[in-house]
Amino acid sequence: MKVTNEHSLRCQVEEWLAPGSTTSVHVGEFSRPHAGEKRYVWVESAQPAGLRAFFFFRHDDGYWCVFPPAVPRMSADRLAL
């Protein structure tokens, strides 16, 4: 599982929150997943226009995204005996 730099959590935070040199960014919450659970991080940044916050979700391929991973759904193939 190789994660390219543009999909790292740091790069995603910089892309979505665009912190400047005088802007503070901190983690407001993060998950400690057990077996089968997904990892997430809530990051917030104090901007001159107000507080901005995003949830970032870790996908199975190692990428961090602002949308959660797909939930496995039951299908006829999975129900077949």
C-alpha positions in Angstrom: 0.0 0.0 0.0 1.9 3.0 -1.3 0.5 6.4 -0.6 1.6 9.2 -2.9 2.4 12.5 -1.3 -0.6 14.3 -2.6 -2.9 11.9 -0.8 -1.2 12.1 2.6 -3.1 13.7 5.5 -0.8 16.7 5.6 -1.3 17.4 1.9 -5.1 17.0 2.2 -5.2 19.4 5.2 -3.1 22.0 3.2 -5.4 21.6 0.2 -8.7 21.9 2.0 -7.9 24.2 4.9 -5.1 26.2 3.2 -3.4 27.2 6.4 -1.1 30.2 6.2 2.1 30.8 8.1 0.1 32.6 10.8 -2.8 30.2 10.8 -3.0 27.5 13.5 -4.3 24.1 12.6 -5.0 21.4 15.2 -6.6 18.0 15.4 -10.0 18.3 17.2 -10.7 14.5 17.3 -9.4 11.3 15.9 -10.5 7.7 15.9 -8.8 4.7 17.5 -10.4 2.0 15.3 -10.9 -1.6 16.4 -11.0 -4.4 13.9 -13.2 -3.5 10.9 -13.6 0.1 11.8 -12.3 3.0 9.7 -9.9 5.7 10.8 -10.9 9.4 10.7 -9.4 12.7 11.8 -11.2 16.0 12.5 -9.0 18.9 11.8 -9.8 22.6 12.4 -8.2 25.8 11.5 -8.8 29.3 12.8 -9.1 31.6 9.7 -9.6 35.4 9.6 -13.1 34.7 8.2 -13.9 32.2 11.0 -13.3 28.6 12.1 -13.0 26.0 9.3 -13.1 22.3 10.1 -13.1 19.0 8.0 -13.3 15.3 8.7 -10.7 13.3 6.8 -11.2 9.6 6.3 -8.6 6.9 5.7 -9.4 4.6 2.8 -8.3 1.0 2.4 -5.8 2.1 -0.2 -4.1 4.4 2.3 -5.4 7.6 0.9 -7.0 10.3 3.1 -10.2 11.9 1.7 -12.9 14.2 2.8 -15.5 11.6 2.0 -15.9 8.3 3.9 -15.0 5.0 2.4 -17.8 3.0 0.7 -19.8 0.7 2.9 -19.9 -2.9 1.8 -23.4 -3.7 0.6 -25.1 -7.1 0.4 -25.6 -8.4 -3.1 -27.0 -11.6 -4.6 -23.4 -12.9 -4.9 -22.7 -12.4 -1.2 -26.0 -14.0 -0.2 -25.5 -17.2 -2.3 -24.7 -20.3 -0.4 
